[in-house]
Amino acid sequence: MLSDKTKLWNGFTIVELTVALSVSAMVLATGYELFKTLRTVGGKQDEFLAESGRIINVLDQIREDLLHAVPKAYGQEAVFVGNNIIFDSNDTKLLQFYSLGVTDRFNEICGVRQIHRIVYESIKEDDSICLYRTVAPIVAKDSPSSDQKKEPILNKIDEIKISFHNGSRLETSFFSKEYLPVYVKLELTAYGQVWPLAVKLPCGTANTE
């Protein structure tokens, strides 16, 4: 029988109390590690959802621009230019065309559509690709405004592929001073996923050049 000196007032022995404390410490440590893991996973999930939202918004912007593309050029520029970018060259222009966009200029009536020159550029930065969008409203005949706005709209892109249907077949590039492509297909790879986009241009006609 245990002596009174090894008993605590509540009836537990020192050995029992030590074992209980050890088990409690192990449970707390395991719980803390699980909490850290769940917090890390949750943070990565939130980051992925935020980036996915950005990608979807960018694809929606490209779709909006292409849906309102017009077969109209200014000066000596082409109506529509599109290329797959080779990063060893100096050409960074993925798309260039004219589109009826809603103006956001301070001195214009908001909500009114106006012809803009749209340029999408694909630029290699560090180990990924950054997509830039430049908008220049047409303020006079044959004259884009000098008040153009160029901004990065998406980064951390792994790859961008684009193709154009000219009325008879798909091509990896398109150039015309008279016509728009029938539709444009784009595949954007980012965060380990492929994000596809296919847009049929309402004003697109077969290229007969």
C-alpha positions, 0 to 999 in steps of 0.5 A: 500500500502506498504511504500517505506521503505519495498521495495528494489531497484529491486522491491522485498519486504523483505518478498518475498526475505526471502521466496525465500531464504528459498525455495532456502535453502530447495532445496539446502539441498534436493539436497545435501542429494540426492547427498550424497545418490547417492554417497553412492549407487554408492560407494556400487555398485562400491564395489560390481562390484569389488568384483564380478570381484574378485569372477569370477577371482577366479572361473576361476582360479579353473576351469583352474586348474581342466581342466588341472588336471592329474591322476598322483601322486608323492610319497605316495600322492593321485591323487585327494582329495576333501572334504567339510570342517568342521570348527571344525576339523583341516582339512582345505583342500578343494582340492588337486590334480596335474595340468599342469600349466603355470610356473611363476618361474624366472629361468624357461621358461615362458609359458611352462606348468609344473606339479604343486601340487595344494592345495585349503584351506578353513579357517575360519577367524573372521565371514567369510571364506577365500580361500587360494591357494598353488602352488608347482611345481614338480622339480624332480621325487617324489619331489615337490619343496620347492619353494611353494607359498601360498596366500589368493585369496578370503575372505568374503565368507559365505559358500563353498559347493563342490561335486564330481561325481565318475562315478556313483553318486555325493559324498560330498568327493573324494579320489583316488590314481589312478583316477580323478573325472568325474566332480566337482561341487562347490557353493560359497556363497558371498555377498548374492549371490550363485556363481556356478561352474561345471567343467568336468575333461578331464582326469577324469574316473570312480572310480573303487576302 
